[in-house]
Amino acid sequence: EVRTSLVPDVFGGNMDTPEMAAGATCYLRVNVPGALFSLGDGHYRQGEGESCGTAVEGAMNVTVIVDLIKGGGGPAWPRLETDTHLMCVGSGRPLE
């Protein structure tokens, strides 16, 4: 089964949320053995999602630490943690 990163879903994908910022921890479930990981589409500024299809995007230099936590299924949806909040990132189609 092919996975696309164009749309958000239970595997992560294009999660356009301003809470995904420096210092945030994101938990994603591994959907298939040998799964790959990718990042992209950095935003300088945006609101809650991309309802018009874009944000103020640009190139960024980031440091990412990836840990594989074995022995558990992981969260059903992407989970974000900051110093002050625990969040679940959900999405749905259609937008209407």
C-alpha positions in Angstrom: 0.0 0.0 0.0 1.4 3.4 -1.0 1.3 6.2 1.6 1.4 9.8 0.5 2.6 12.7 2.7 0.4 15.1 0.8 -2.6 14.8 3.2 -2.6 14.3 6.9 -3.8 11.0 8.4 -3.2 8.6 11.3 0.4 8.2 10.0 1.3 11.9 10.2 1.6 13.2 6.7 1.1 16.9 6.0 0.3 18.0 9.6 0.0 21.7 9.3 -0.3 22.8 13.0 1.5 25.7 14.5 2.1 23.7 17.7 4.7 21.6 15.8 7.5 23.9 16.7 10.9 24.0 18.4 10.8 22.0 21.6 7.7 20.0 20.7 7.7 16.2 20.8 5.7 14.3 18.2 4.7 10.6 18.5 3.8 8.8 15.3 2.9 5.2 14.9 4.9 3.0 12.5 2.3 1.6 10.0 4.4 -0.9 8.1 7.7 -2.8 8.7 10.6 -1.0 7.2 8.7 2.3 7.1 10.6 5.4 6.1 10.5 8.9 7.7 10.5 12.3 6.0 10.1 16.0 6.9 9.4 19.0 4.8 7.2 21.9 4.0 8.5 24.2 6.7 6.3 27.2 7.5 7.4 30.6 8.7 3.8 31.5 9.5 0.4 29.9 9.3 -3.0 29.5 11.0 -4.7 26.3 12.0 -4.2 24.1 8.9 -4.0 25.1 5.3 -7.7 25.6 4.3 -6.6 27.7 1.3 -3.9 25.2 0.4 -0.8 27.1 1.5 1.0 29.0 4.2 4.1 31.2 4.3 6.6 28.5 3.5 10.3 28.5 3.2 13.6 26.7 3.7 14.7 25.8 7.2 17.6 24.2 9.0 16.3 21.9 11.7 17.7 19.3 14.1 15.5 16.3 14.6 16.0 13.4 17.0 14.2 10.2 16.1 13.7 7.4 18.7 12.0 4.1 17.8 9.9 3.0 20.8 9.4 -0.7 20.5 6.9 -2.9 22.2 3.8 -0.7 21.8 1.4 0.2 19.1 1.8 3.9 19.5 -1.0 6.5 19.5 -4.0 6.0 17.2 -3.4 9.6 15.9 -0.3 11.8 15.9 0.4 13.1 19.4 2.2 16.3 20.3 3.7 17.2 23.6 5.0 20.6 24.7 6.0 21.9 28.1 2.4 23.0 28.7 0.1 20.9 26.5 -0.7 17.3 25.4 -2.4 17.3 22.0 -3.8 14.9 19.5 -3.6 15.9 15.8 -6.7 14.8 13.9 -7.9 15.4 10.4 -10.9 14.6 8.3 -12.2 14.7 4.7 -14.1 16.5 3.2 -13.5 19.9 4.6 -17.0 21.1 4.0 
